[in-house]
Each structure stands twice: as structure tokens, then as C-alpha cells.
Amino acid sequence: MDDAQTARSGGSVAGLRERLGAELFARVAGPDGPAVRQRIHGRPGPRWFGPQRPIRTVHGDAAMFVGGLRALLLQSLHPLAMAAVTAHSGFRSDPWGRLQRTSTFLAVTTFATAEDAQAAVDRVRAVHARISGTTASGQSYRAADPHLLGWVHAAEVDSFLRSHQAFGAAPLDPAGCDGYLADTARVASALGVVDPPRNRAELAALLRAYGPELDATTQARDTARFLLLHPPLPLAARPAYTALAGAAVSLLPPQSRRLLGLPPSVPLLEPALVRPAGRAVVRLIRWAMAGPPPPEQAPD
């Protein structure tokens, strides 16, 4: 291959990477994504977390695509949380909008200035304060209930951490895993969670404590079918999404899979096919969305 052909090949690969990265970013960040990203990384000021903190490693990696799906599946098993999501979040009518709001909140609280992080928390708490209702079985719920917030947080950080350890570019050592949970506890406390887990032992104990409250409601199983079988995506994106979804399911506890009506773990199939496919798609996303490192800012 001569120099001209090499240049054209390099240019086409760079162009593909740029187009794919831009499309993925638009999906997860929305139309205001570029401006929000500039504010998050470009605005000077103290941060809640310094550049070397584990929360930045986990939340900045493409394995979050797997972690987000696992979190949604796991969170749906709490009937009160699922009732609140079904009645108030609009995740079916506007799934991309919900994803964009969630991803922006995670990015702001992880990377933005302390002032912006606190403002994002205040907005979420104001929304939670307005959300309440009653399930079909007559149970009342409040989105601001610390116990319910505790479940949502525990399911989320367990999913993000497990997905990072399985599919992340730089899995954490044991101290780093505990450090991640200590970091996320700061955000959880600001949101109203009482005594969030700060290490893996506390997280495992908390998840066990919530176990008796989980149930295979119709809403939970409908959510699983929607996320896994009928995602709002063009056909061309379905194979990659299927690999991500399979990776997320492979990380669910056996009891959660049973409650959601999902196939049980297959010891030979998942390590040989499901997880390698998930790793391949995560690597592709990581490659497409890689950019220059953001400027380092001091923690608060």
C-alpha cells in the first residue's frame, strides 16, 4: 500500500470513528450534549472527586452501557420502585430522554464542579419530592423515601461496579472497588440515602436485606421484555445492542433472572459466547467515543 492509499485508509477509519462516536454521544447525551460536556469539563472550580478517584474510572468507561442495562433490570424487581418509574418516568414513551437525563446527572456529579454537582442533586430532589402514588396492590410510595432511594442506589452501584470489573478497560483492585463505593456514597447521601454502603461488604449486606422485598411483578417482566426484546433502536443497531443486553443479563444474580422470567445461567455458553461478544461491543464503543482527556481539576 502506497502513502496515498495509507492516508485514504487512515482517513476513512478516522471518519468512521468520528461518525460512530458522534451518533453514540447524541443518543446518550441529547441535543445539548456538546454544550453540557464543555461546561462539565471546561468550567474551572473544585470538584467532588479528583482525577484519580475510582468513580471517574468507572463512570468514564464504556462498560457503563452494560451496567446501565443491568441496573434497570435489577431495579425493576422492587415493586414500589417499578410503580414509581412506570407512573412517572416516561421510560417507554421517551426512553432516550430518560437515558440522557440519567447520563447527564452521572456525568455532572462525577466530573463537574462541586457547584454544578450540588445543583444537579437539588434538581433531582425537587423532582422526587413531587412524586408519590399507590401501586395496584394498594401500597403507597414516595420517590423521596430514603429506603426506596437506598434500593435504587444499591442496585445501580452494584451494576456499574460489576460491569466495570467484567468489561472495563482498567478493572479496579479490591481497594479501588471499595473506593468506588465510598465515592458514590457521597452522591447518594446528597440525594437523601441514609447510610449508603461504603465498601463491598456493606453493599452485599444491603442487597441481601432488600431481597425479601423483591418480586416478579407484571411491570418488572414487561420492562425486561421491553429492554431486551423491543428496544427503540434501528435494525442496524440491534446486533450490538443484543450483545450488550446479553452481557448485562449474564451479570444478574440467578434469583433475579428467575424473577424476571429470563433463562438461567448457562455455564459453558456465557463465558464462551455471551461475555466475549459483550466485550467486543464495549471495546468498539470505547474506541468510537475516545477523545482527548479532559483537563484535570482539583477536588473540593
C-alpha positions as a printed NumPy array, in Angstrom:
array([[  0.   ,   0.   ,   0.   ],
       [  1.479,   3.362,  -1.025],
       [  1.439,   6.543,   1.056],
       [ -1.682,   7.887,  -0.658],
       [ -3.623,   4.681,  -0.048],
       [ -2.468,   4.612,   3.562],
       [ -3.644,   8.187,   4.053],
       [ -7.031,   7.425,   2.496],
       [ -7.423,   4.313,   4.646],
       [ -6.496,   6.209,   7.787],
       [ -8.873,   8.988,   6.863],
       [-11.769,   6.599,   6.284],
       [-11.176,   4.885,   9.625],
       [-10.984,   8.237,  11.388],
       [-14.151,   9.348,   9.656],
       [-15.974,   6.181,  10.686],
       [-14.805,   6.602,  14.255],
       [-15.936,  10.217,  14.328],
       [-19.383,   9.426,  12.878],
       [-19.987,   6.475,  15.176],
       [-18.782,   8.382,  18.219],
       [-20.974,  11.366,  17.393],
       [-24.05 ,   9.172,  16.932],
       [-23.482,   7.338,  20.213],
       [-22.855,  10.576,  22.072],
       [-26.022,  12.127,  20.644],
       [-28.025,   9.115,  21.83 ],
       [-26.781,   9.202,  25.416],
       [-26.293,  12.955,  25.858],
       [-29.041,  14.503,  23.734],
       [-29.012,  17.625,  21.555],
       [-27.424,  19.761,  24.271],
       [-24.67 ,  17.212,  24.856],
       [-21.734,  19.184,  23.423],
       [-22.547,  22.303,  25.446],
       [-23.106,  20.263,  28.614],
       [-19.829,  18.399,  28.09 ],
       [-17.958,  21.659,  27.663],
       [-19.402,  23.009,  30.9  ],
       [-18.7  ,  19.781,  32.79 ],
       [-15.069,  19.516,  31.79 ],
       [-14.214,  23.095,  30.916],
       [-15.603,  25.114,  33.793],
       [-12.909,  25.76 ,  36.416],
       [-13.515,  25.142,  40.074],
       [-13.281,  22.459,  42.765],
       [-14.827,  19.053,  42.117],
       [-16.356,  16.469,  44.417],
       [-13.869,  13.923,  43.073],
       [-10.276,  14.317,  41.96 ],
       [ -8.874,  12.928,  38.684],
       [ -7.586,   9.708,  40.246],
       [-10.732,   8.735,  42.133],
       [-12.292,   5.339,  41.256],
       [-15.685,   6.868,  40.468],
       [-14.107,   8.626,  37.498],
       [-12.569,   5.387,  36.26 ],
       [-15.876,   3.521,  36.411],
       [-18.247,   6.22 ,  35.179],
       [-15.916,   7.239,  32.376],
       [-15.687,   3.782,  30.812],
       [-17.829,   2.26 ,  28.05 ],
       [-18.707,  -0.654,  30.343],
       [-21.365,   1.71 ,  31.727],
       [-23.515,   0.725,  28.723],
       [-23.716,  -2.785,  30.179],
       [-24.03 ,  -1.507,  33.736],
       [-26.931,   0.766,  32.884],
       [-28.959,  -2.069,  31.379],
       [-28.243,  -4.364,  34.324],
       [-29.228,  -1.613,  36.759],
       [-32.585,  -1.059,  35.056],
       [-33.357,  -4.783,  35.105],
       [-32.36 ,  -5.196,  38.739],
       [-34.104,  -2.026,  39.948],
       [-37.364,  -3.135,  38.321],
       [-37.676,  -6.007,  40.802],
       [-38.686,  -3.694,  43.659],
       [-42.459,  -3.237,  43.23 ],
       [-42.532,   0.282,  44.686],
       [-39.602,   1.489,  42.6  ],
       [-41.128,  -0.056,  39.48 ],
       [-44.515,   1.521,  40.173],
       [-42.915,   4.947,  40.5  ],
       [-40.921,   4.505,  37.29 ],
       [-43.935,   3.25 ,  35.35 ],
       [-46.207,   6.058,  36.501],
       [-43.831,   8.997,  36.422],
       [-40.62 ,   8.476,  34.418],
       [-41.943,   8.088,  30.865],
       [-39.29 ,   5.451,  30.156],
       [-41.48 ,   3.815,  27.494],
       [-42.731,   6.965,  25.796],
       [-39.353,   8.721,  25.967],
       [-36.643,   6.142,  26.756],
       [-33.855,   8.192,  25.184],
       [-34.851,  11.271,  27.145],
       [-34.667,   9.299,  30.384],
       [-31.277,   7.875,  29.4  ],
       [-29.99 ,  11.347,  28.577],
       [-31.143,  12.791,  31.901],
       [-29.577,   9.923,  33.823],
       [-26.281,  10.029,  31.946],
       [-26.069,  13.808,  32.365],
       [-26.67 ,  13.505,  36.117],
       [-23.933,  10.881,  36.435],
       [-21.508,  12.961,  34.368],
       [-22.197,  16.169,  36.301],
       [-21.903,  14.635,  39.764],
       [-18.767,  12.707,  38.767],
       [-16.815,  15.251,  36.718],
       [-18.331,  18.743,  37.001],
       [-17.699,  21.468,  39.551],
       [-18.956,  20.975,  43.093],
       [-21.404,  23.83 ,  42.495],
       [-22.882,  22.177,  39.417],
       [-22.957,  18.754,  41.095],
       [-24.918,  20.129,  44.042],
       [-27.297,  21.925,  41.695],
       [-27.949,  18.656,  39.819],
       [-28.679,  16.888,  43.11 ],
       [-31.026,  19.687,  44.189],
       [-32.981,  19.382,  40.922],
       [-33.399,  15.625,  41.343],
       [-34.506,  16.004,  44.958],
       [-37.09 ,  18.585,  43.904],
       [-38.48 ,  16.156,  41.314],
       [-38.541,  13.299,  43.831],
       [-40.433,  15.457,  46.324],
       [-43.338,  15.739,  43.869],
       [-43.621,  12.018,  43.072],
       [-45.91 ,   9.754,  45.095],
       [-48.653,   7.282,  44.41 ],
       [-50.181,   3.904,  45.106],
       [-49.429,   0.548,  43.486],
       [-52.1  ,  -1.717,  42.023],
       [-51.97 ,  -3.736,  45.238],
       [-52.65 ,  -0.656,  47.362],
       [-49.126,   0.068,  48.629],
       [-48.185,   3.725,  48.8  ],
       [-44.809,   5.   ,  47.644],
       [-42.816,   8.217,  47.634],
       [-39.841,   8.734,  45.351],
       [-38.107,  10.643,  48.169],
       [-38.438,   7.72 ,  50.601],
       [-34.864,   7.062,  51.838],
       [-35.499,   3.304,  51.897],
       [-36.594,   3.29 ,  48.252],
       [-33.718,   5.565,  47.283],
       [-31.401,   3.135,  49.024],
       [-32.549,   0.268,  46.795],
       [-32.167,   2.29 ,  43.614],
       [-28.67 ,   3.343,  44.65 ],
       [-27.565,  -0.152,  45.72 ],
       [-28.803,  -1.765,  42.508],
       [-27.159,   0.957,  40.455],
       [-23.688,   0.917,  42.001],
       [-23.635,  -2.879,  42.177],
       [-24.417,  -2.972,  38.459],
       [-21.898,  -0.314,  37.488],
       [-19.113,  -1.891,  39.519],
       [-19.76 ,  -5.478,  38.391],
       [-19.962,  -4.396,  34.765],
       [-16.735,  -2.441,  35.072],
       [-14.932,  -5.386,  36.63 ],
       [-16.137,  -7.675,  33.838],
       [-15.908,  -5.359,  30.817],
       [-13.973,  -2.227,  31.815],
       [-10.63 ,  -1.261,  30.317],
       [ -8.975,  -0.999,  33.744],
       [-10.697,  -3.166,  36.388],
       [-10.187,  -1.936,  39.935],
       [ -8.235,  -3.713,  42.634],
       [-10.076,  -4.542,  45.913],
       [ -9.182,  -1.195,  47.461],
       [-10.348,   0.564,  44.32 ],
       [-13.71 ,  -1.245,  44.427],
       [-14.265,  -0.08 ,  47.999],
       [-13.069,   3.382,  47.   ],
       [-15.673,   3.484,  44.235],
       [-18.441,   2.699,  46.699],
       [-17.128,   5.327,  49.118],
       [-17.184,   7.88 ,  46.28 ],
       [-20.727,   7.02 ,  45.196],
       [-21.881,   7.15 ,  48.815],
       [-21.178,  10.885,  48.77 ],
       [-23.615,  11.38 ,  45.893],
       [-26.166,   9.017,  47.445],
       [-26.075,  10.853,  50.772],
       [-26.635,  14.158,  48.981],
       [-29.699,  12.629,  47.283],
       [-31.194,  11.537,  50.597],
       [-29.987,   7.942,  51.014],
       [-29.374,   7.155,  54.68 ],
       [-26.045,   5.423,  55.413],
       [-25.269,   4.222,  51.866],
       [-22.755,   1.359,  51.516],
       [-19.122,   2.434,  51.509],
       [-17.468,  -0.919,  50.746],
       [-18.28 ,  -4.249,  49.125],
       [-19.219,  -5.986,  52.365],
       [-21.747,  -3.288,  53.22 ],
       [-23.166,  -3.379,  49.689],
       [-23.572,  -7.164,  49.745],
       [-25.31 ,  -6.993,  53.119],
       [-27.657,  -4.26 ,  51.914],
       [-28.632,  -6.172,  48.768],
       [-29.402,  -9.258,  50.883],
       [-31.561,  -7.124,  53.178],
       [-33.664,  -5.931,  50.237],
       [-34.088,  -9.478,  48.905],
       [-37.425, -10.271,  50.622],
       [-38.962,  -7.104,  49.162],
       [-38.274,  -8.05 ,  45.538],
       [-40.991,  -9.57 ,  43.402],
       [-41.727, -10.671,  39.856],
       [-44.438,  -8.126,  39.11 ],
       [-46.056,  -7.841,  35.722],
       [-44.45 ,  -4.413,  35.376],
       [-40.977,  -5.839,  36.036],
       [-41.359,  -8.586,  33.444],
       [-42.827,  -6.137,  30.923],
       [-39.81 ,  -3.899,  31.478],
       [-37.433,  -6.804,  30.859],
       [-39.21 ,  -7.663,  27.605],
       [-39.126,  -4.028,  26.513],
       [-35.421,  -3.603,  27.275],
       [-34.268,  -6.946,  25.923],
       [-36.637,  -7.726,  23.044],
       [-38.145,  -4.441,  21.856],
       [-35.57 ,  -1.65 ,  22.317],
       [-36.288,   1.597,  20.432],
       [-33.394,   1.144,  18.006],
       [-32.95 ,   0.829,  14.237],
       [-32.412,  -2.697,  12.95 ],
       [-28.771,  -1.982,  12.126],
       [-28.025,  -1.345,  15.803],
       [-29.851,  -4.408,  17.14 ],
       [-26.95 ,  -6.924,  16.951],
       [-24.638,  -4.703,  19.016],
       [-27.425,  -3.935,  21.476],
       [-28.226,  -7.634,  21.784],
       [-24.608,  -8.296,  22.745],
       [-24.753,  -5.568,  25.41 ],
       [-28.071,  -6.861,  26.728],
       [-26.765, -10.423,  26.873],
       [-23.74 ,  -9.203,  28.807],
       [-25.988,  -7.361,  31.267],
       [-28.192, -10.422,  31.819],
       [-25.126, -12.614,  32.34 ],
       [-24.19 , -10.467,  35.363],
       [-27.588, -10.7  ,  37.074],
       [-27.939, -12.916,  40.139],
       [-29.699, -16.254,  39.398],
       [-32.661, -15.275,  41.583],
       [-33.136, -12.014,  39.692],
       [-33.085, -13.832,  36.375],
       [-35.689, -16.263,  37.629],
       [-37.976, -13.48 ,  38.864],
       [-37.733, -11.67 ,  35.525],
       [-38.519, -14.849,  33.591],
       [-35.09 , -14.898,  31.947],
       [-33.21 , -18.086,  31.046],
       [-30.966, -19.438,  33.798],
       [-27.216, -19.106,  33.542],
       [-25.552, -21.494,  31.107],
       [-22.044, -22.174,  32.477],
       [-20.429, -23.059,  29.134],
       [-22.356, -20.734,  26.832],
       [-21.952, -17.425,  28.638],
       [-18.147, -17.462,  29.147],
       [-17.618, -18.751,  25.608],
       [-20.04 , -16.556,  23.648],
       [-22.074, -14.017,  25.603],
       [-19.334, -12.253,  27.51 ],
       [-16.803, -12.175,  24.643],
       [-19.493, -10.62 ,  22.429],
       [-20.207,  -8.051,  25.126],
       [-16.509,  -7.243,  25.493],
       [-16.187,  -6.781,  21.729],
       [-19.056,  -4.273,  21.586],
       [-17.818,  -2.408,  24.672],
       [-14.367,  -2.128,  23.068],
       [-15.983,  -0.786,  19.889],
       [-17.92 ,   1.833,  21.865],
       [-14.78 ,   2.775,  23.8  ],
       [-12.841,   3.195,  20.544],
       [-15.589,   5.258,  18.92 ],
       [-16.102,   7.605,  21.867],
       [-12.454,   8.079,  22.826],
       [-11.333,  11.688,  22.764],
       [ -8.698,  13.909,  24.299],
       [ -8.559,  13.616,  28.103],
       [-10.448,  16.352,  29.945],
       [ -8.443,  18.935,  31.887],
       [ -7.628,  17.92 ,  35.418],
       [ -9.46 ,  19.844,  38.114],
       [ -8.927,  19.88 ,  41.845],
       [-11.395,  18.092,  44.142],
       [-13.39 ,  20.082,  46.651]])
